Amino acid sequence: MTECIETNSPALPRPAEQGKTVGRVTVWTLAARAVTLLLTWQSRVMERNHLRMMDDRMLQDIGLSRADIEGEATKPFWKG
C-alpha cells in the first residue's frame, strides 16, 4: 500500500531529508506512532500507580518522599 498523507504537523518528527518543509508520512507510520503514544501513556499510569502503592520504607530506599510521589501521581497521563 503506498497511500501517504501530506503533513507538516509540529507534533510529528521532521522528515529525514533536510530542506523539505512537508514530509510524506504513511498511514502505517501514523498508526505506529499512535500505538506507541498509547503504550507510553499506559506505562506512565501503571508506574505512577505502582509508586503510590509503595510503603514509606521503600520510598526512603529510593530517596523519595510521600509528597514527591503524590505530586507525580496526580499528573495527567499525557504529561511526562
N, C-alpha and C positions, 0 to 999 in steps of 0.2 A: 504494500500500500504506500503510495507516495503523496498522500494528501498532506498539505502543510498549511500552517496558519501564519500569516504575517503578523509580527508583533515587534514592538519596541517598548514593552512594558518595563517600568523600573523594578518591578517585583521579580523579573526573570533575569538570570545572568546574561551578560553581554555575549554576543556570538564570538566564536574563536577567531574569526578573521577580523583583524583590526581595520578600522576605517569605514566599516559598514555601520549605518545607523539603524538598519532594520535587519533582523535575523529571521531565518526560516526555522520554525520550531514545529516538529511533527506532533500530531495528536498523541502519539505514544510517549513522546518526551514529556508533554504536559501531564499526561496521566501518571507517569512515573514520578514526576515532581509532586503531584497531588498526593499520591500514596506515601511518598517519603515524608511529606509535611504532616500527614495524619498520624503516621507512626511516631514521628518526633513528638507531637502533641500528646499522644497516648503515653509515651515513655515519661514525659515530664509529669503527667498526672500520677503515674504509678510511683515514680521516685519521690515525689512530694508526699504522697500518702505513706510511703514506707518511712520517710523521715519522721512523720507525725507519730508513727507507732513506736518509735524508739524510746526507751526509757532514759531517764536523766543520766544514768551511769554510762550508757552507750554514747550519748551526746557529748558527755565530758571527754570520753576517749577520743572522739574525733574533733574536739575543740569547738563545739557549737553549743549555744545555749538554747533553751526553750523559746526565747524571744526570736532568735535567729531563724529557727525552724518555722515558727508561726508567720514570720514575715515572708519567708519563701513559700510556704504552703498556701498562703492566701492570694498569691499572684494568679492571674488568669492563665489558663493553659497555653495560650498563644504567646505569652511573654517569657523570654528565656532567662 
